[in-house]
Amino acid sequence: MTLRVENHFKLASKCIKPMMALEDAIQESSLEHRLLELVKIRASQINGCAFCLHMHTTDARAAGESEMRIYMLDAWRESSLYSEQERAALAWTETLTLIANKATSDEEYTALAGVFTPEEQVYLTMAIGAINSWNRFQIGFAASHPVNASDVPA
């Protein structure tokens, strides 16, 4: 794909600055960085955002996330690799990312409320909203992820 708008971040700097401030506030919350990366990866998988998948899988690895947990994330419901808290966050991520398809359920919210404080629930919901916005921004303008020579099979 060809980038549709050059310097799309710079052209909307007045919009990007508050989004970056939101990201900073989310990072300063009590939510674990690795959990936030899993949420960002899962939303980006659902949305098909290669740019954000590249960024957040790279960030997750740098934060100590295992390759296997990243590989299995698309099938988290069938894997024993994720904690109760991670499962609640991933279910909430899927529900909010696919909100046009179905409403949130009391069961999902009960699971969420069982492992996150009300404040953490708000920060998590904001993180999910933010990554969905970033995905739409990058997909909409056809931003491509970086490609290293080692990423391309010989």
Long-range contacts (C-beta under 8 A, 24 or more apart in sequence): 1-142, 1-144, 2-142, 3-141, 3-142, 3-143, 3-144, 4-140, 4-141, 4-142, 5-141, 8-137, 8-141, 8-143, 19-130, 19-133, 19-134, 22-126, 22-130, 23-130, 25-123, 25-126, 26-123, 26-126, 26-127, 26-130, 29-119, 29-120, 29-123, 30-117, 30-119, 30-120, 30-123, 31-120, 31-123, 31-124, 31-127, 33-63, 34-60, 34-63, 34-64, 34-65, 35-85, 35-86, 35-89, 36-127, 37-63, 37-65, 38-65, 38-69, 38-73, 38-82, 38-86, 38-89, 38-90, 39-89, 39-90, 39-93, 39-124, 39-127, 39-128, 39-131, 40-127, 40-131, 41-70, 41-73, 42-73, 42-74, 42-76, 42-90, 42-93, 42-94, 42-97, 43-93, 43-97, 43-128, 43-131, 43-132, 43-135, 44-131, 44-135, 45-73, 45-74, 46-94, 46-97, 46-98, 47-97, 47-132, 47-135, 47-136, 47-139, 48-139, 49-134, 49-135, 49-138, 49-139, 50-144, 50-145, 51-138, 51-139, 51-143, 51-144, 51-145, 52-131, 52-134, 52-135, 52-138, 53-145, 54-145, 54-146, 55-145, 56-131, 84-111, 84-114, 84-115, 85-115, 85-116, 87-111, 88-112, 88-114, 88-115, 88-116, 89-116, 89-124, 92-124, 92-125, 92-128, 93-128, 96-125, 96-128, 96-129, 96-132, 97-128, 97-132
